[in-house]
């Protein structure tokens, strides 16, 4: 797994939601239409396709060809990506101490909500 940009994250979220609803194999068109129905900022079909192909190249998505069309599926669950990201943050900024990272996040959250 590697780092994801904001559009990559949005596409992954769409795919996770579609998969959670039982739609396992999704085309670029499926993701494009869903993404544009929930976002104010519309994305071009070719942009969505390019990003999905990059996610495939990063081994975050798998791709299945059926006829002339590709269908995509995530290789990692949302919780796996979150766990991996938190582990990487802890390694990078807290000498691998996940408890230190969690403590920092809890303190920062308390500051933000004024507790």
N, C-alpha and C positions, 0 to 999 in steps of 0.2 A: 504494500500500500504506500502511496506517496501523497504529498500535499495536494489539496484541491482548491481551486479558485472558487469564487462565489457562484458563478454559473455552473461549474461542475457540481458544487454542493446542492444547488437548486435542482439540477437534473437528477442527482442521486436521490434526493428527497422525493421527487415525483415518482421515480422508479420504485422506491421502497413502498410508497403509498399504493401504487398500482399493484405491486406484488402482494401486499398485505390484503388487498381486496380480491386476490385470487387470479389476477392477470399476470401470468408468469413471463411470457415472451411479449415484449413491447417493441414496436417499430419507432423509428425517429418521429414519424407523424403522430403516433400516440403521445409521445413525450412532448413534442412541440405544441400540440393542441392543449394538452393538460397544463403545461407550463404557462402558456399565454392566457389561459382562462383564469389562472389564479394570480398572475402578476400584472401590475399596472404597466410595467416597462416591457413592451412586446419584443420578442427575439425573432430574428429571421430563421427560417427553416434551415438554411445552409449553416448558420452559426450553431444551431442545436446539433446538427449532424456532425459538424467538425468536432465539437466538444465531446460528443458521445464516442466518436472514433478515437479521440485522445484518451478518454477513459478506458476504452478497450486496449489501446496501446500500453497504458499504465497497469494493465491487468486488474482493473477495478470492475470492469464489465466483461461478460462473455458475449459472443455474437454467434448467432445461428443463421445460416442462409437457407431460405425456403423459397424456391423459384428465383426470382430476381430481387427479392427483398431480404434485408437483414432484420433480425429480431434480437433484442438485447435483454440481458438479465444481469442483475448485480451478483458479484461474487462474494460480497461481504455484507453482513447485516449492519444496520445503523449502530447498534450497540458495539459491534466489533470495531467499527471505524472510530467511535468515540473512545473506546478503551485504548486502542492503539494510539490515538492522538494524545490522550492524557498521559500515557506512558512516555511518549516522545517528548512532551512538554516537561515532564518530571525529570527525564534524563538530561534534557538540554539546560534547564534552569534551576533544578533543585537537586543536582547530583543523584538523580534516580529515586529520590525520596518522594513517593506519591502522597504520603501523609502531609509533608510540608506543602506540597502543591494544593492539596485540599484545604489545609488550614489557611493558606493565603487567600484562596477563593472564598472561603467562608467569611474571613475578615473583610475582604473587599466588598462582598455582598452586604454585610452588616453596615458598612460605611455608606453604601449606595442607598439602602432603604432607611437609613437613619436610626438603626437599632442601637 
